[in-house]
Every structure is written in structure tokens, then in C-alpha cells.
Amino acid sequence: MAFDNLGPRELRVLQNLVMHYIQTADPVGSRVIANRYRMGLSPATIRNTMQDLEELGLVRQPHTSAGRIPTDSGYRVFVDLLLRPEPLTEAEQKKIKSLIAGTNRGLDALLTQTSKILGEISSQLGISISPRFEEGVLTRIDLIPVSEGRLLVIVAVKSGLAQTILMEVESDIDVDELRQMESLLNERLTGLSLGHIRKTVNERLADTSCSPRLLKLFLDTDSEIWNDQGEEKLHFTGVDKLFSQPEFAERSRLAELVRVLEEQSGLIETIKTKSIGEGIVITIGRENQMTEMQSCSIVASKYQAGKVTGTIGIIGPTRMPYSKLVSIVEYTARSLTEALSDEKKDNG
């Protein structure tokens, strides 16, 4: 951005204006900054500085005679140059760790709990995106008959992640045939990535005496068994937290956001595109490609389990407490990574 040459006065005024607006949701006047933040500057000097910031497109005046509010560019300068993460309290850290560690290790349950934790602690919308299993290394396949003509397939990958797929079969399943098929799958596919298995499964399961009708389930590369592993799923909790936000006083705006959440694929793609790489990624307002998301910001981070990665984060109005949310997302991502790892790591 072309704002690196802002002077100390402009940066301090912008910082105080952003922080005050985040707290109050009211346009901020020069006298408020002069009285509350004791900058040693007169209201007139602060007013002139705010006019300079407005000319740069960092703040705007929503109404004549009103104070100023940050623009998306103003928030971006605040985040990039002025943000100081607010440490979590010991109680907040303990709550995050205990709730994640105490969840059943089923992936869906863990990610649902993670989005709930993020929503509750942040008072915003918590989200978690399941990892792509393409790079996940298969550790075991279990085949469990659950009823007449139905078979539960459990596909487990390194780091303890697992997906379950309920399959329909043509007739009753012979237990001996099922055990033979399970043994063959584990013998020939364990230790390979699921993406590699999908490409080579026909060759790897050739020349076998297993039941043709069972074998057919696993030779079909369009089967749910393989395709489900490549799809991501969005978990979200905390839509109710947004009701009290003045930015969503118009329920139509909240309805648009909920529609995007329910459709999932567009939002997942948006978050993935922005969160390439490591660390916290913050996307502000119109930086979001989706029109429905352009009054919102996203604070996101990757979590990891072996070679498999997913994303968690927080969505809320652009007027969000970035300093606190950065710390919440970062600590939760580290705690989730630890919960999903084979080797427990000391995060300090």
C-alpha cells in the first residue's frame, strides 16, 4: 500500500480513531480524540489531520457535521502498521484448550466444537473448514456391516483424522468376504496418500480373488469413498452473535451472509484463496471478492495435522476488535493442530 509515508501524527490519530470506533460504533470527532487519548494536540490540529486522512481515503464522514469512521483502507493501514495483538487471559487459554482436548476425536465433532469456541469467545461468527484429504496418508480402512445391504466404510489417515461413508450394496454381505476385502485394502493401500490412491486404485487392486461386487465399490474412482475425501466442509456457529451488531440491523444483510454460509463453496474458495501460506490472514471489506461479504472482515489461520491442512477463523463486521481476534484465532489454531497431531507439542 502507498501509506508507508504517513507521519507519526497521522498514524496516531488514525489508530485512536479506529480503536474508538471499534468500541462505540459511533463516528469519531476531533474533540473526542483530544479529550480521551491525551495526544497533546488541540482539537483543531486533530481535525486538520483527520481531513488529511480523509483526502487519503483512510477515513470518511458518513453524514455532514458527523465525525469520521474508518474506510476499508483505513482498517488495512491499522492492521498492517498499527495492530498490537491483545494477549489472551490465562482463563481464555485454558477454556480453548480444554474444550478442544475434551471433544470426541471425530473430525466433524472437533471442527464443530472449534467453530463454537471461536464464536463464543469472540462474540462473532466462528468458522472452521475441514481439511482436504488429498495429501492425507492412509493408515487404515475398516468395513463394518450396519444393516441389510448397507456398509459403513471408515477411512483413517495419519494424525487420527477419519471420514465415514455409508455405502449401499446390492445384497447381504458375507462376513468372510468383507474381512478378505478389508485385509486386501489395508495391505495394498496403507501408507499411500488418498490422492495417489484415487489415481492408481485400479492397478493396485488388480489380480485379486475378492468378491467382485465389493471390489466394484473401491475400483470406482467416482465413488463416495474417494470423492468425499477431496471435499471440504464449512462449520459455522454464532450467527446469533451478529444480531446485536449495528451493522446487521438490516436483517436483509444478515440473510445474505447466512445464504453465503449455507452455500459454502463460494466462501470456502474465498477464504482458501486469501489464506495461502502460514500465519494469520486478515481480509477486510471489499478485499472480499463476494459482494455479500464486502461489509465483513475475516480473520483466518491454517491448522495442520501431518500433511493435511484446513482453516479456522472468525467473520464479523469490518468494525471488529482485530487486536483480540488475532490472538484468539492464532491460539485456537495452535491448540487444534496439537489435538490433531500424533506427537503432542509444547506450545509454551
MIZA-620839 format. One record per residue (C-alpha): residue in three letters; x, y, z; residue number from 0. Coordinates in steps of 0.02 Angstrom, whole numbers. Last residue first. Layout:
BEGIN
[r "ala",[X,Y,Z],NUM];
...
This chain:
BEGIN
[r "gly",[238,-1141,1280],347];
[r "asn",[159,-1229,1134],346];
[r "asp",[226,-1398,1191],345];
[r "lys",[195,-1521,1053],344];
[r "lys",[97,-1681,1062],343];
[r "glu",[154,-1802,929],342];
[r "asp",[17,-1884,828],341];
[r "ser",[-59,-1715,790],340];
[r "leu",[-243,-1671,784],339];
[r "ala",[-257,-1600,960],338];
[r "glu",[-95,-1503,936],337];
[r "thr",[-156,-1427,774],336];
[r "leu",[-318,-1380,861],335];
[r "ser",[-223,-1292,1001],334];
[r "arg",[-113,-1199,876],333];
[r "ala",[-265,-1144,776],332];
[r "thr",[-355,-1090,936],331];
[r "tyr",[-205,-985,990],330];
[r "glu",[-193,-895,822],329];
[r "val",[-380,-867,807],328];
[r "ile",[-399,-794,981],327];
[r "ser",[-242,-686,967],326];
[r "val",[-295,-611,801],325];
[r "leu",[-469,-584,871],324];
[r "lys",[-406,-476,1014],323];
[r "ser",[-310,-349,909],322];
[r "tyr",[-440,-356,769],321];
[r "pro",[-583,-295,879],320];
[r "met",[-713,-290,738],319];
[r "arg",[-783,-143,640],318];
[r "thr",[-765,-233,473],317];
[r "pro",[-918,-332,528],316];
[r "gly",[-889,-512,580],315];
[r "ile",[-811,-675,524],314];
[r "ile",[-690,-776,631],313];
[r "gly",[-569,-911,577],312];
[r "ile",[-519,-1090,550],311];
[r "thr",[-431,-1168,401],310];
[r "gly",[-379,-1343,350],309];
[r "thr",[-215,-1434,322],308];
[r "val",[-164,-1616,296],307];
[r "lys",[21,-1656,286],306];
[r "gly",[28,-1703,470],305];
[r "ala",[-122,-1624,552],304];
[r "gln",[-120,-1437,523],303];
[r "tyr",[-217,-1281,564],302];
[r "lys",[-224,-1131,448],301];
[r "ser",[-272,-958,506],300];
[r "ala",[-414,-838,475],299];
[r "val",[-477,-665,523],298];
[r "ile",[-618,-620,403],297];
[r "ser",[-693,-447,383],296];
[r "cys",[-870,-404,334],295];
[r "ser",[-963,-268,237],294];
[r "gln",[-898,-341,73],293];
[r "met",[-955,-518,111],292];
[r "glu",[-1116,-518,8],291];
[r "thr",[-1021,-449,-142],290];
[r "met",[-901,-598,-143],289];
[r "gln",[-725,-548,-192],288];
[r "asn",[-677,-500,-15],287];
[r "glu",[-549,-358,-17],286];
[r "arg",[-705,-250,-14],285];
[r "gly",[-722,-274,173],284];
[r "ile",[-560,-330,254],283];
[r "thr",[-468,-496,237],282];
[r "ile",[-350,-538,381],281];
[r "val",[-230,-685,365],280];
[r "ile",[-144,-755,519],279];
[r "gly",[6,-868,492],278];
[r "glu",[62,-981,350],277];
[r "gly",[34,-978,164],276];
[r "ile",[-122,-964,56],275];
[r "ser",[-258,-887,163],274];
[r "lys",[-338,-770,36],273];
[r "thr",[-379,-901,-96],272];
[r "lys",[-435,-1026,35],271];
[r "ile",[-552,-899,116],270];
[r "thr",[-634,-855,-49],269];
[r "glu",[-647,-1037,-103],268];
[r "ile",[-730,-1085,61],267];
[r "leu",[-849,-938,44],266];
[r "gly",[-901,-989,-131],265];
[r "ser",[-921,-1173,-85],264];
[r "gln",[-1021,-1149,75],263];
[r "glu",[-1198,-1121,6],262];
[r "glu",[-1257,-1112,186],261];
[r "leu",[-1129,-981,235],260];
[r "val",[-1168,-874,83],259];
[r "arg",[-1354,-882,124],258];
[r "val",[-1316,-835,304],257];
[r "leu",[-1222,-681,245],256];
[r "glu",[-1364,-626,132],255];
[r "ala",[-1489,-650,274],254];
[r "leu",[-1380,-541,385],253];
[r "arg",[-1389,-401,257],252];
[r "ser",[-1577,-424,240],251];
[r "arg",[-1594,-410,429],250];
[r "glu",[-1547,-227,422],249];
[r "ala",[-1480,-201,598],248];
[r "phe",[-1332,-304,539],247];
[r "glu",[-1201,-165,551],246];
[r "pro",[-1274,-120,721],245];
[r "gln",[-1210,-286,791],244];
[r "ser",[-1335,-364,911],243];
[r "phe",[-1396,-493,786],242];
[r "leu",[-1216,-543,745],241];
[r "lys",[-1197,-657,897],240];
[r "asp",[-1349,-756,837],239];
[r "val",[-1249,-811,684],238];
[r "gly",[-1128,-888,808],237];
[r "thr",[-1075,-1057,741],236];
[r "phe",[-1002,-1112,575],235];
[r "his",[-936,-1275,502],234];
[r "leu",[-885,-1272,319],233];
[r "lys",[-848,-1436,230],232];
[r "glu",[-708,-1475,110],231];
[r "glu",[-715,-1608,-23],230];
[r "gly",[-573,-1721,-76],229];
[r "gln",[-608,-1864,43],228];
[r "asp",[-789,-1870,-11],227];
[r "asn",[-730,-1914,-186],226];
[r "trp",[-639,-2073,-137],225];
[r "ile",[-767,-2173,-40],224];
[r "glu",[-909,-2079,-125],223];
[r "ser",[-865,-2174,-284],222];
[r "asp",[-806,-2080,-439],221];
[r "thr",[-644,-2181,-437],220];
[r "asp",[-747,-2341,-449],219];
[r "leu",[-623,-2479,-405],218];
[r "phe",[-673,-2473,-221],217];
[r "leu",[-858,-2512,-238],216];
[r "lys",[-825,-2636,-379],215];
[r "leu",[-717,-2741,-263],214];
[r "leu",[-868,-2775,-155],213];
[r "arg",[-971,-2839,-301],212];
[r "pro",[-822,-2935,-372],211];
[r "ser",[-791,-3027,-206],210];
[r "cys",[-603,-3041,-181],209];
[r "ser",[-495,-3154,-290],208];
[r "thr",[-374,-3017,-334],207];
[r "asp",[-271,-2981,-489],206];
[r "ala",[-298,-2792,-493],205];
[r "leu",[-321,-2691,-334],204];
[r "arg",[-166,-2584,-356],203];
[r "glu",[-194,-2555,-541],202];
[r "asn",[-373,-2495,-519],201];
[r "val",[-329,-2391,-365],200];
[r "thr",[-196,-2288,-455],199];
[r "lys",[-265,-2111,-470],198];
[r "arg",[-378,-2117,-317],197];
[r "ile",[-240,-2199,-215],196];
[r "his",[-121,-2056,-257],195];
[r "gly",[-246,-1927,-194],194];
[r "leu",[-277,-2032,-40],193];
[r "ser",[-92,-2030,2],192];
[r "leu",[-12,-2202,15],191];
[r "gly",[45,-2288,176],190];
[r "thr",[-97,-2415,178],189];
[r "leu",[-162,-2455,3],188];
[r "arg",[-110,-2634,-38],187];
[r "glu",[-117,-2723,130],186];
[r "asn",[-257,-2618,203],185];
[r "leu",[-368,-2641,51],184];
[r "leu",[-333,-2827,41],183];
[r "ser",[-371,-2856,225],182];
[r "glu",[-535,-2761,212],181];
[r "met",[-587,-2863,59],180];
[r "gln",[-547,-3027,147],179];
[r "arg",[-641,-2970,302],178];
[r "leu",[-793,-2925,196],177];
[r "glu",[-791,-3089,102],176];
[r "asp",[-787,-3183,269],175];
[r "val",[-932,-3078,334],174];
[r "asp",[-1042,-3113,183],173];
[r "ile",[-1136,-2955,142],172];
[r "asp",[-1321,-2959,107],171];
[r "ser",[-1371,-2887,-61],170];
[r "glu",[-1336,-2749,-188],169];
[r "val",[-1229,-2638,-80],168];
[r "glu",[-1270,-2461,-19],167];
[r "met",[-1125,-2367,59],166];
[r "leu",[-1114,-2260,217],165];
[r "ile",[-953,-2160,215],164];
[r "thr",[-853,-2115,371],163];
[r "gln",[-703,-1999,368],162];
[r "ala",[-557,-2008,488],161];
[r "leu",[-420,-1897,557],160];
[r "gly",[-300,-1978,680],159];
[r "ser",[-138,-1895,629],158];
[r "lys",[-113,-2011,479],157];
[r "val",[-272,-2053,386],156];
[r "ala",[-424,-2157,430],155];
[r "val",[-557,-2211,304],154];
[r "ile",[-708,-2290,389],153];
[r "val",[-827,-2378,268],152];
[r "leu",[-1001,-2419,336],151];
[r "leu",[-1093,-2548,231],150];
[r "arg",[-1279,-2561,195],149];
[r "gly",[-1373,-2701,104],148];
[r "glu",[-1452,-2769,263],147];
[r "ser",[-1389,-2668,409],146];
[r "val",[-1229,-2596,483],145];
[r "pro",[-1093,-2702,402],144];
[r "ile",[-924,-2627,452],143];
[r "leu",[-775,-2607,334],142];
[r "asp",[-621,-2528,413],141];
[r "ile",[-485,-2442,312],140];
[r "arg",[-320,-2398,396],139];
[r "thr",[-171,-2281,398],138];
[r "leu",[-198,-2187,235],137];
[r "val",[-84,-2037,211],136];
[r "gly",[-179,-1873,194],135];
[r "glu",[-119,-1771,45],134];
[r "glu",[-288,-1769,-44],133];
[r "phe",[-383,-1762,120],132];
[r "arg",[-433,-1580,102],131];
[r "pro",[-453,-1513,276],130];
[r "ser",[-619,-1468,357],129];
[r "ile",[-658,-1283,364],128];
[r "ser",[-692,-1199,531],127];
[r "ile",[-796,-1044,564],126];
[r "gly",[-839,-938,715],125];
[r "leu",[-959,-791,693],124];
[r "gln",[-928,-650,817],123];
[r "ser",[-940,-640,1006],122];
[r "ser",[-752,-682,1004],121];
[r "ile",[-751,-812,1144],120];
[r "glu",[-918,-889,1098],119];
[r "gly",[-897,-890,909],118];
[r "leu",[-720,-959,915],117];
[r "ile",[-770,-1096,1037],116];
[r "lys",[-921,-1144,930],115];
[r "ser",[-813,-1152,773],114];
[r "thr",[-693,-1266,866],113];
[r "gln",[-834,-1377,930],112];
[r "thr",[-899,-1403,754],111];
[r "leu",[-721,-1441,699],110];
[r "leu",[-698,-1572,835],109];
[r "ala",[-867,-1653,805],108];
[r "asp",[-837,-1663,618],107];
[r "leu",[-664,-1737,643],106];
[r "gly",[-711,-1873,767],105];
[r "arg",[-588,-1852,908],104];
[r "asn",[-725,-1831,1038],103];
[r "thr",[-701,-1661,1116],102];
[r "gly",[-613,-1636,1283],101];
[r "ala",[-450,-1576,1206],100];
[r "ile",[-540,-1439,1108],99];
[r "leu",[-643,-1379,1257],98];
[r "ser",[-494,-1390,1375],97];
[r "lys",[-375,-1295,1262],96];
[r "ile",[-495,-1152,1224],95];
[r "lys",[-551,-1133,1404],94];
[r "lys",[-373,-1137,1472],93];
[r "gln",[-318,-1002,1351],92];
[r "glu",[-467,-893,1397],91];
[r "ala",[-434,-916,1583],90];
[r "glu",[-250,-872,1563],89];
[r "thr",[-302,-712,1477],88];
[r "leu",[-271,-694,1292],87];
[r "pro",[-142,-568,1237],86];
[r "glu",[-201,-416,1135],85];
[r "pro",[-110,-416,969],84];
[r "arg",[-37,-244,926],83];
[r "leu",[-106,-176,763],82];
[r "leu",[-28,-15,699],81];
[r "leu",[55,-47,531],80];
[r "asp",[-35,-187,439],79];
[r "val",[-199,-194,536],78];
[r "phe",[-219,-6,556],77];
[r "val",[-167,25,375],76];
[r "arg",[-296,-104,319],75];
[r "tyr",[-430,-30,432],74];
[r "gly",[-403,138,350],73];
[r "ser",[-410,60,177],72];
[r "asp",[-578,-20,221],71];
[r "thr",[-636,153,274],70];
[r "pro",[-627,212,454],69];
[r "ile",[-763,323,528],68];
[r "arg",[-765,512,543],67];
[r "gly",[-868,632,648],66];
[r "ala",[-1036,697,593],65];
[r "ser",[-1070,875,530],64];
[r "thr",[-1118,808,358],63];
[r "his",[-1150,623,368],62];
[r "pro",[-1046,465,346],61];
[r "gln",[-882,563,353],60];
[r "arg",[-741,457,286],59];
[r "val",[-574,388,344],58];
[r "leu",[-422,314,255],57];
[r "gly",[-460,385,82],56];
[r "leu",[-304,493,76],55];
[r "glu",[-412,651,74],54];
[r "glu",[-499,584,230],53];
[r "leu",[-333,560,318],52];
[r "asp",[-288,741,280],51];
[r "gln",[-457,797,348],50];
[r "met",[-423,695,504],49];
[r "thr",[-257,786,524],48];
[r "asn",[-346,953,512],47];
[r "arg",[-470,899,645],46];
[r "ile",[-328,838,757],45];
[r "thr",[-245,1008,745],44];
[r "ala",[-410,1096,784],43];
[r "pro",[-445,978,931],42];
[r "ser",[-277,1030,1004],41];
[r "leu",[-135,905,1016],40];
[r "gly",[-51,834,1171],39];
[r "met",[-112,661,1123],38];
[r "arg",[-221,645,1276],37];
[r "tyr",[-323,498,1211],36];
[r "arg",[-494,541,1279],35];
[r "asn",[-504,729,1266],34];
[r "ala",[-414,757,1101],33];
[r "ile",[-490,602,1019],32];
[r "val",[-666,654,1071],31];
[r "arg",[-634,833,1015],30];
[r "ser",[-582,775,842],29];
[r "gly",[-745,682,813],28];
[r "val",[-772,495,798],27];
[r "pro",[-923,420,711],26];
[r "asp",[-1010,299,830],25];
[r "ala",[-985,109,827],24];
[r "thr",[-925,127,1008],23];
[r "gln",[-777,11,1038],22];
[r "ile",[-723,-14,857],21];
[r "tyr",[-745,173,827],20];
[r "his",[-631,216,971],19];
[r "met",[-495,95,912],18];
[r "val",[-505,159,733],17];
[r "leu",[-497,343,784],16];
[r "asn",[-354,312,905],15];
[r "gln",[-251,222,772],14];
[r "leu",[-292,352,639],13];
[r "val",[-239,495,753],12];
[r "arg",[-79,403,800],11];
[r "leu",[-38,362,618],10];
[r "glu",[-70,539,558],9];
[r "arg",[40,611,696],8];
[r "pro",[182,487,667],7];
[r "gly",[191,529,481],6];
[r "leu",[115,427,341],5];
[r "asn",[249,376,216],4];
[r "asp",[205,192,218],3];
[r "phe",[31,233,152],2];
[r "ala",[54,179,-29],1];
[r "met",[0,0,0],0];
